[in-house]
Each structure stands twice: as structure tokens, then as C-alpha cells.
Amino acid sequence: MKGKVWVVRPTPSADRDFANILTTTCAKFGVRQARIYEATLMHALRALRTGPDTLGAKQRDDLPEGVLLLHVARQGRKGRHYIVFRVADENTLDVLRILYDGMDLPAHLA
């Protein structure tokens, strides 16, 4: 039997992050690479439909309570971003941001 499917709801900030990442990727590496990276980001976002305990999701001590991270580099895919999310209710995860893994994450979540 399949488990519960969660609603994954991006915030406007996460939507802007997504668009900016693809724009930057396209400008630096071309359309083909932007499409590949879009698929990588979408793969990570779809993984969140299994809930906050999805494989690879973690809490960090330097982030606010209840804020979790999922790295997009998973299942053989390459990437340098975190999906930053939290549980909104018993059926919904809010995607707060999509941030480069080299950033000062607490500063971008304040």
C-alpha cells in the first residue's frame, strides 16, 4: 500500500528562486543544461510528496525550528541547491526557498 501523498506548496520566494536559478543556469551554461537542471529541481520537489521524512531531508541546528532541507543532488543527479521547507499542516509542505548550498542559509531565511 502506498503512503500518504503530501501537497508541496511553493511560496512566491521559492518560485522566484526557481526562475532565477534557471535564468542564471541558461545564461552561464546554455538552454540544454538549464533544462537538465530544471528536471533535477523538479525531481527533488516531487520527492517531497512523500512528506517531511523523505530520504535525505534534514534539520540543521543553525536554522529555525521546523525548517528542513533537502539537497537536490540525489539519486545520481548533480546539483548545488537546497529545497528549504517546513510542514504547514498534516497534508502540506511549504517550500520556503531554493538556495545555493554555498550560501549562508540562516542569513537568507531571516
Backbone torsions as a table, in degrees:
resi	resn	phi	psi	omega
1	MET	NA	135.3	179.2
2	LYS	-73.8	150.6	177.0
3	GLY	-79.8	178.7	179.7
4	LYS	-63.5	143.1	175.5
5	VAL	-103.5	121.9	-178.9
6	TRP	-88.5	150.1	171.7
7	VAL	-83.0	130.0	178.1
8	VAL	-109.0	112.4	-171.7
9	ARG	-115.5	107.1	178.6
10	PRO	-75.5	143.0	173.1
11	THR	-80.7	166.2	174.6
12	PRO	-57.2	-35.7	177.6
13	SER	-63.1	-42.2	178.6
14	ALA	-66.0	-39.7	176.9
15	ASP	-61.5	-41.8	177.7
16	ARG	-64.9	-42.8	177.7
17	ASP	-57.3	-47.1	-179.1
18	PHE	-57.1	-50.3	-179.2
19	ALA	-62.8	-42.8	-179.6
20	ASN	-65.5	-38.5	178.4
21	ILE	-62.1	-45.3	-178.9
22	LEU	-68.6	-37.9	177.6
23	THR	-63.0	-46.1	179.8
24	THR	-64.8	-43.9	179.5
25	THR	-61.2	-43.1	179.7
26	CYS	-63.3	-44.4	-178.3
27	ALA	-64.7	-39.0	-176.1
28	LYS	-86.1	-35.1	-170.2
29	PHE	-125.0	-5.7	177.3
30	GLY	99.7	166.3	-176.0
31	VAL	-62.8	-42.5	-178.4
32	ARG	-58.9	-46.7	-179.1
33	GLN	-67.9	-34.9	177.3
34	ALA	-62.8	-39.5	177.9
35	ARG	-67.2	-39.7	177.3
36	ILE	-62.7	-44.0	-178.2
37	TYR	-71.0	-32.8	174.2
38	GLU	-59.5	-43.0	178.2
39	ALA	-63.6	-36.9	178.0
40	THR	-65.0	-45.5	178.2
41	LEU	-62.4	-44.2	-179.9
42	MET	-64.5	-36.5	177.8
43	HIS	-60.2	-44.6	178.9
44	ALA	-66.3	-42.2	178.8
45	LEU	-63.3	-40.7	177.5
46	ARG	-64.8	-34.2	179.1
47	ALA	-60.8	-30.0	179.8
48	LEU	-67.3	-14.2	177.2
49	ARG	-63.9	-14.3	176.0
50	THR	-83.9	-6.4	175.1
51	GLY	109.2	-179.3	-175.2
52	PRO	-68.3	-14.8	179.5
53	ASP	-95.5	15.1	179.2
54	THR	-55.4	146.8	-178.5
55	LEU	-53.6	123.7	178.0
56	GLY	99.6	-15.2	178.9
57	ALA	-70.9	139.3	-178.6
58	LYS	-148.0	157.3	174.0
59	GLN	-103.5	141.6	175.6
60	ARG	-117.7	144.1	-177.9
61	ASP	-63.3	-24.7	-177.0
62	ASP	-88.0	2.8	179.0
63	LEU	-109.2	157.0	178.6
64	PRO	-56.4	149.9	177.7
65	GLU	-54.5	133.1	177.0
66	GLY	88.2	-6.7	177.4
67	VAL	-91.3	127.1	-176.2
68	LEU	-119.9	160.8	180.0
69	LEU	-124.5	145.6	169.8
70	LEU	-134.1	117.6	179.2
71	HIS	-74.8	140.8	-178.7
72	VAL	-76.5	-18.6	177.0
73	ALA	-78.2	98.4	-176.1
74	ARG	-154.5	153.1	177.3
75	GLN	49.4	47.4	176.0
76	GLY	82.0	-2.9	179.0
77	ARG	-89.3	148.6	179.5
78	LYS	-104.9	146.2	177.5
79	GLY	179.5	166.2	-176.4
80	ARG	-130.8	32.0	-179.1
81	HIS	-128.2	153.8	172.1
82	TYR	-107.0	139.9	164.5
83	ILE	-87.9	120.4	-178.8
84	VAL	-103.0	122.5	-173.3
85	PHE	-146.1	169.4	174.9
86	ARG	-149.2	159.6	176.0
87	VAL	-77.0	125.2	177.9
88	ALA	-91.7	-42.1	176.3
89	ASP	-158.1	-170.0	-173.3
90	GLU	-69.0	-7.4	-179.5
91	ASN	-127.7	-2.6	-168.4
92	THR	-132.1	136.5	170.6
93	LEU	-112.4	131.5	174.3
94	ASP	-95.4	124.2	173.2
95	VAL	-86.7	112.7	-175.4
96	LEU	-81.4	-44.5	-177.2
97	ARG	-154.2	165.4	167.9
98	ILE	-127.9	107.5	-169.1
99	LEU	-121.8	145.5	176.3
100	TYR	-60.6	135.9	-174.1
101	ASP	-70.4	-9.7	176.5
102	GLY	-92.7	-1.0	-178.7
103	MET	-77.8	161.6	169.2
104	ASP	-78.5	91.1	-172.9
105	LEU	-58.7	-45.9	179.7
106	PRO	-57.1	-36.8	179.8
107	ALA	-66.0	-31.1	-179.1
108	HIS	-87.7	-5.5	179.1
109	LEU	-109.7	-1.0	-178.0
110	ALA	-68.4	NA	NA
